[in-house]
């Protein structure tokens, strides 16, 4: 887009930029495309993180003796989720024995994510004794997230 325009009439290049920005904004705020239903048992076989249905999350959190980090993400059609998937698995391994790391489908639980302060997938929420204590949405550094979790865990 040209910084100094002679008229207020939009140009072809400014319309293209506006259209691209609108598409990006819709993708960033509406979540990832793909299946908007709950995850199935077949889906969970292919995942590296254990999958919990959103409708079962509170029961899972109440039954856990350790803090739980929930990755709200999707497994397909989302480059952000694909980018952080191996980092989330590494984080689960690094925190093993101290913090449980699970996945809940973002699209099927977008309202829950928004209530927890998440803005886009993937969003990570740390629960301690069933209560959310940290919420981080993409872009997120897994190393910084791990440090925050360990700092809270050591207190």
MIDOSE-1310 file (N, C-alpha, C; in nm, 2 decimals, decimal comma, always signed):
residues 155
xxxx	+0,08/-0,12/+0,00/+0,00/+0,00/+0,00/+0,09/+0,12/+0,00; +0,06/+0,22/-0,08/+0,13/+0,34/-0,09/+0,10/+0,43/+0,03; +0,21/+0,48/+0,10/+0,19/+0,56/+0,22/+0,12/+0,70/+0,19; +0,15/+0,76/+0,08/+0,09/+0,88/+0,04/+0,00/+0,86/-0,08
xxxx	-0,13/+0,87/-0,06/-0,22/+0,86/-0,16/-0,28/+0,99/-0,21; -0,30/+1,01/-0,34/-0,35/+1,13/-0,39/-0,50/+1,14/-0,37; -0,57/+1,03/-0,37/-0,72/+1,04/-0,35/-0,75/+0,94/-0,24; -0,87/+0,95/-0,19/-0,92/+0,86/-0,09/-0,98/+0,73/-0,15
xxxx	-0,98/+0,72/-0,28/-1,04/+0,61/-0,34/-0,93/+0,49/-0,33; -0,98/+0,37/-0,28/-0,88/+0,26/-0,27/-0,83/+0,22/-0,40; -0,70/+0,18/-0,40/-0,63/+0,13/-0,52/-0,64/-0,02/-0,52; -0,61/-0,08/-0,64/-0,61/-0,22/-0,65/-0,51/-0,28/-0,55
xxxx	-0,39/-0,23/-0,53/-0,30/-0,28/-0,44/-0,34/-0,27/-0,29; -0,41/-0,16/-0,26/-0,46/-0,14/-0,12/-0,57/-0,24/-0,09; -0,66/-0,27/-0,19/-0,76/-0,37/-0,17/-0,70/-0,51/-0,15; -0,60/-0,54/-0,23/-0,53/-0,67/-0,21/-0,47/-0,68/-0,07
xxxx	-0,41/-0,58/-0,02/-0,35/-0,58/+0,11/-0,46/-0,59/+0,22; -0,57/-0,52/+0,20/-0,68/-0,52/+0,29/-0,75/-0,66/+0,29; -0,76/-0,72/+0,18/-0,82/-0,86/+0,17/-0,73/-0,96/+0,24; -0,60/-0,95/+0,21/-0,50/-1,04/+0,28/-0,50/-1,02/+0,43
xxxx	-0,51/-0,90/+0,47/-0,51/-0,88/+0,62/-0,64/-0,93/+0,68; -0,75/-0,92/+0,61/-0,88/-0,97/+0,66/-0,88/-1,12/+0,67; -0,82/-1,19/+0,57/-0,81/-1,33/+0,57/-0,72/-1,38/+0,69; -0,61/-1,31/+0,71/-0,52/-1,34/+0,82/-0,59/-1,32/+0,95
xxxx	-0,66/-1,21/+0,97/-0,73/-1,18/+1,09/-0,83/-1,29/+1,12; -0,91/-1,33/+1,02/-1,01/-1,43/+1,04/-0,95/-1,56/+1,08; -0,84/-1,60/+1,02/-0,77/-1,72/+1,05/-0,71/-1,72/+1,19; -0,65/-1,60/+1,23/-0,59/-1,59/+1,36/-0,69/-1,59/+1,47
xxxx	-0,81/-1,53/+1,45/-0,91/-1,52/+1,56/-1,01/-1,63/+1,56; -1,03/-1,69/+1,45/-1,14/-1,79/+1,44/-1,09/-1,93/+1,47; -0,96/-1,95/+1,49/-0,91/-2,08/+1,51/-0,86/-2,14/+1,38; -0,84/-2,27/+1,38/-0,79/-2,34/+1,26/-0,90/-2,41/+1,19
xxxx	-0,88/-2,42/+1,06/-0,98/-2,49/+0,99/-0,97/-2,64/+1,01; -1,07/-2,71/+0,97/-1,07/-2,85/+0,99/-1,20/-2,90/+1,06; -1,19/-3,02/+1,12/-1,31/-3,08/+1,19/-1,34/-3,00/+1,31; -1,46/-2,95/+1,32/-1,50/-2,87/+1,43/-1,57/-2,96/+1,54
xxxx	-1,57/-3,09/+1,52/-1,63/-3,18/+1,62/-1,53/-3,22/+1,72; -1,57/-3,30/+1,82/-1,48/-3,35/+1,92/-1,38/-3,45/+1,85; -1,27/-3,47/+1,91/-1,17/-3,57/+1,86/-1,23/-3,71/+1,88; -1,19/-3,80/+1,79/-1,23/-3,93/+1,80/-1,12/-4,02/+1,85
xxxx	-1,15/-4,15/+1,89/-1,05/-4,24/+1,94/-0,95/-4,26/+1,83; -0,98/-4,27/+1,71/-0,89/-4,29/+1,60/-0,79/-4,18/+1,59; -0,84/-4,05/+1,61/-0,75/-3,94/+1,61/-0,64/-3,95/+1,71; -0,68/-4,00/+1,83/-0,59/-4,00/+1,95/-0,48/-4,10/+1,93
xxxx	-0,50/-4,20/+1,85/-0,39/-4,30/+1,82/-0,28/-4,24/+1,75; -0,30/-4,14/+1,66/-0,20/-4,08/+1,58/-0,13/-3,96/+1,66; -0,17/-3,93/+1,77/-0,12/-3,81/+1,84/-0,01/-3,85/+1,94; +0,08/-3,76/+1,97/+0,18/-3,78/+2,07/+0,14/-3,74/+2,21
xxxx	+0,04/-3,65/+2,21/-0,01/-3,60/+2,34/-0,14/-3,68/+2,37; -0,16/-3,72/+2,50/-0,29/-3,78/+2,53/-0,40/-3,67/+2,50; -0,51/-3,72/+2,45/-0,62/-3,63/+2,41/-0,74/-3,65/+2,51; -0,79/-3,54/+2,56/-0,91/-3,54/+2,65/-1,01/-3,46/+2,58
xxxx	-1,14/-3,51/+2,59/-1,25/-3,43/+2,53/-1,27/-3,31/+2,62; -1,31/-3,20/+2,56/-1,35/-3,08/+2,64/-1,45/-3,11/+2,74; -1,55/-3,19/+2,71/-1,65/-3,22/+2,81/-1,60/-3,30/+2,93; -1,49/-3,36/+2,92/-1,43/-3,44/+3,02/-1,31/-3,37/+3,09
xxxx	-1,28/-3,25/+3,05/-1,16/-3,18/+3,11/-1,17/-3,15/+3,26; -1,29/-3,10/+3,30/-1,30/-3,07/+3,45/-1,28/-3,20/+3,53; -1,34/-3,31/+3,49/-1,32/-3,44/+3,56/-1,17/-3,48/+3,56; -1,11/-3,46/+3,45/-0,97/-3,50/+3,44/-0,88/-3,41/+3,53
xxxx	-0,91/-3,28/+3,53/-0,83/-3,19/+3,62/-0,86/-3,22/+3,77; -0,98/-3,24/+3,80/-1,01/-3,27/+3,95/-0,95/-3,40/+3,99; -0,93/-3,50/+3,90/-0,87/-3,63/+3,94/-0,72/-3,63/+3,93; -0,66/-3,52/+3,88/-0,51/-3,52/+3,87/-0,45/-3,47/+4,00
xxxx	-0,35/-3,54/+4,04/-0,27/-3,50/+4,16/-0,16/-3,40/+4,13; -0,13/-3,39/+4,01/-0,03/-3,29/+3,97/-0,09/-3,18/+3,88; -0,02/-3,07/+3,86/-0,07/-2,97/+3,77/-0,08/-3,03/+3,63; -0,17/-2,97/+3,55/-0,19/-3,02/+3,41/-0,18/-2,90/+3,32
xxxx	-0,09/-2,92/+3,22/-0,08/-2,82/+3,11/-0,16/-2,88/+2,99; -0,26/-2,79/+2,95/-0,35/-2,83/+2,84/-0,31/-2,75/+2,71; -0,28/-2,83/+2,61/-0,26/-2,76/+2,48/-0,39/-2,77/+2,41; -0,45/-2,65/+2,38/-0,57/-2,64/+2,30/-0,52/-2,62/+2,16
xxxx	-0,53/-2,72/+2,07/-0,48/-2,71/+1,94/-0,56/-2,81/+1,85; -0,51/-2,82/+1,72/-0,57/-2,92/+1,63/-0,46/-2,99/+1,57; -0,49/-3,10/+1,50/-0,39/-3,19/+1,44/-0,37/-3,17/+1,29; -0,45/-3,09/+1,23/-0,44/-3,08/+1,08/-0,49/-2,94/+1,04
xxxx	-0,44/-2,90/+0,92/-0,47/-2,77/+0,86/-0,44/-2,65/+0,95; -0,34/-2,66/+1,03/-0,30/-2,54/+1,11/-0,15/-2,54/+1,12; -0,09/-2,45/+1,05/+0,06/-2,45/+1,05/+0,12/-2,41/+1,19; +0,04/-2,33/+1,26/+0,09/-2,29/+1,40/+0,09/-2,42/+1,49
xxxx	-0,01/-2,50/+1,49/-0,01/-2,62/+1,57/+0,09/-2,72/+1,52; +0,11/-2,73/+1,39/+0,21/-2,82/+1,34/+0,35/-2,77/+1,38; +0,37/-2,64/+1,38/+0,50/-2,59/+1,42/+0,54/-2,62/+1,56; +0,44/-2,62/+1,65/+0,47/-2,64/+1,80/+0,45/-2,78/+1,85
xxxx	+0,40/-2,87/+1,76/+0,36/-3,01/+1,80/+0,48/-3,08/+1,86; +0,60/-3,08/+1,80/+0,71/-3,15/+1,85/+0,76/-3,09/+1,98; +0,75/-2,96/+1,99/+0,79/-2,88/+2,11/+0,70/-2,92/+2,23; +0,57/-2,94/+2,20/+0,48/-2,98/+2,31/+0,51/-3,12/+2,36
xxxx	+0,55/-3,21/+2,27/+0,59/-3,35/+2,31/+0,71/-3,34/+2,39; +0,81/-3,26/+2,34/+0,94/-3,25/+2,42/+0,91/-3,19/+2,56; +0,82/-3,09/+2,57/+0,78/-3,03/+2,70/+0,72/-3,14/+2,79; +0,63/-3,22/+2,73/+0,57/-3,33/+2,81/+0,68/-3,42/+2,87
xxxx	+0,78/-3,46/+2,79/+0,88/-3,54/+2,84/+0,97/-3,47/+2,94; +1,00/-3,34/+2,92/+1,08/-3,27/+3,02/+1,01/-3,25/+3,15; +0,87/-3,24/+3,15/+0,80/-3,22/+3,27/+0,74/-3,34/+3,34; +0,77/-3,46/+3,28/+0,72/-3,59/+3,32/+0,75/-3,61/+3,47
xxxx	+0,64/-3,64/+3,54/+0,65/-3,66/+3,69/+0,62/-3,54/+3,77; +0,62/-3,42/+3,70/+0,59/-3,30/+3,77/+0,46/-3,24/+3,72; +0,44/-3,24/+3,59/+0,33/-3,18/+3,53/+0,28/-3,27/+3,42; +0,15/-3,29/+3,41/+0,09/-3,37/+3,30/+0,06/-3,28/+3,19
xxxx	+0,09/-3,32/+3,06/+0,06/-3,24/+2,95/-0,04/-3,32/+2,86; -0,15/-3,26/+2,82/-0,25/-3,32/+2,74/-0,30/-3,22/+2,63; -0,38/-3,28/+2,54/-0,43/-3,19/+2,43/-0,59/-3,20/+2,44; -0,65/-3,08/+2,41/-0,79/-3,07/+2,39/-0,81/-3,00/+2,26
xxxx	-0,91/-3,04/+2,18/-0,94/-2,99/+2,05/-0,98/-2,84/+2,07; -0,91/-2,75/+2,00/-0,93/-2,61/+2,01/-1,07/-2,57/+1,94; -1,09/-2,62/+1,82/-1,21/-2,58/+1,75/-1,34/-2,62/+1,82; -1,34/-2,74/+1,88/-1,46/-2,79/+1,95/-1,48/-2,72/+2,08
xxxx	-1,38/-2,65/+2,13/-1,38/-2,59/+2,26/-1,34/-2,44/+2,26; -1,36/-2,37/+2,15/-1,32/-2,24/+2,13/-1,38/-2,14/+2,24; -1,50/-2,16/+2,28/-1,56/-2,08/+2,38/-1,49/-2,10/+2,51; -1,46/-2,22/+2,55/-1,38/-2,25/+2,67/-1,25/-2,18/+2,67
xxxx	-1,18/-2,19/+2,55/-1,05/-2,13/+2,54/-1,06/-1,98/+2,56; -1,16/-1,92/+2,50/-1,18/-1,77/+2,52/-1,20/-1,73/+2,66; -1,28/-1,82/+2,73/-1,31/-1,79/+2,87/-1,18/-1,80/+2,96; -1,08/-1,88/+2,91/-0,96/-1,90/+2,98/-0,85/-1,79/+2,94
xxxx	-0,89/-1,71/+2,85/-0,80/-1,60/+2,81/-0,72/-1,63/+2,68; -0,75/-1,75/+2,62/-0,68/-1,78/+2,49/-0,73/-1,70/+2,38; -0,65/-1,68/+2,28/-0,69/-1,60/+2,16/-0,68/-1,67/+2,03; -0,59/-1,77/+2,02/-0,56/-1,84/+1,89/-0,50/-1,97/+1,92
xxxx	-0,52/-2,07/+1,83/-0,46/-2,20/+1,85/-0,31/-2,20/+1,80; -0,22/-2,27/+1,87/-0,25/-2,33/+1,99/-0,24/-2,24/+2,11; -0,32/-2,27/+2,21/-0,32/-2,20/+2,34/-0,28/-2,30/+2,45; -0,20/-2,26/+2,54/-0,16/-2,35/+2,65/-0,21/-2,29/+2,78
xxxx	-0,27/-2,38/+2,86/-0,33/-2,33/+2,99/-0,28/-2,43/+3,09; -0,21/-2,38/+3,19/-0,17/-2,46/+3,31/-0,27/-2,45/+3,42; -0,32/-2,57/+3,46/-0,41/-2,58/+3,57/-0,34/-2,64/+3,69; -0,36/-2,58/+3,80/-0,31/-2,63/+3,93/-0,43/-2,65/+4,02
xxxx	-0,45/-2,77/+4,07/-0,57/-2,80/+4,16/-0,70/-2,76/+4,09; -0,70/-2,78/+3,96/-0,82/-2,75/+3,88/-0,85/-2,61/+3,84; -0,76/-2,52/+3,88/-0,77/-2,37/+3,85/-0,67/-2,33/+3,75; -0,71/-2,25/+3,65/-0,61/-2,20/+3,55/-0,51/-2,10/+3,62
xxxx	-0,38/-2,12/+3,60/-0,28/-2,03/+3,66/-0,19/-1,96/+3,55; -0,18/-2,01/+3,43/-0,11/-1,95/+3,32/-0,19/-1,98/+3,19; -0,20/-1,88/+3,11/-0,25/-1,89/+2,98/-0,16/-1,83/+2,88; -0,12/-1,90/+2,78/-0,03/-1,85/+2,67/-0,08/-1,89/+2,54
xxxx	-0,09/-1,80/+2,45/-0,14/-1,83/+2,31/-0,02/-1,81/+2,21; -0,03/-1,88/+2,10/+0,07/-1,86/+1,99/+0,09/-1,72/+1,96; +0,21/-1,67/+1,94/+0,34/-1,74/+1,94/+0,38/-1,75/+2,09; +0,43/-1,86/+2,12/+0,48/-1,89/+2,26/+0,61/-1,96/+2,25
xxxx	+0,71/-1,92/+2,33/+0,83/-1,99/+2,35/+0,81/-2,11/+2,45; +0,84/-2,23/+2,40/+0,82/-2,34/+2,49/+0,92/-2,34/+2,60; +1,04/-2,29/+2,58/+1,14/-2,28/+2,68/+1,10/-2,18/+2,79; +1,04/-2,07/+2,75/+0,99/-1,97/+2,85/+0,87/-2,03/+2,93
xxxx	+0,78/-2,10/+2,85/+0,67/-2,16/+2,92/+0,71/-2,26/+3,02; +0,81/-2,34/+2,98/+0,86/-2,45/+3,07/+0,92/-2,38/+3,20; +1,00/-2,27/+3,18/+1,06/-2,20/+3,29/+0,95/-2,15/+3,39; +0,84/-2,09/+3,33/+0,73/-2,04/+3,41/+0,67/-2,15/+3,49
xxxx	+0,64/-2,26/+3,42/+0,58/-2,38/+3,49/+0,67/-2,43/+3,60; +0,79/-2,45/+3,58/+0,88/-2,50/+3,68/+0,90/-2,40/+3,80; +0,90/-2,27/+3,77/+0,91/-2,17/+3,87/+0,78/-2,18/+3,96; +0,67/-2,19/+3,90/+0,54/-2,21/+3,98/+0,54/-2,34/+4,06
xxx	+0,59/-2,44/+3,99/+0,59/-2,57/+4,06/+0,68/-2,58/+4,18; +0,79/-2,50/+4,17/+0,89/-2,50/+4,28/+0,85/-2,42/+4,40; +0,75/-2,33/+4,38/+0,70/-2,24/+4,49/+0,63/-2,31/+4,60
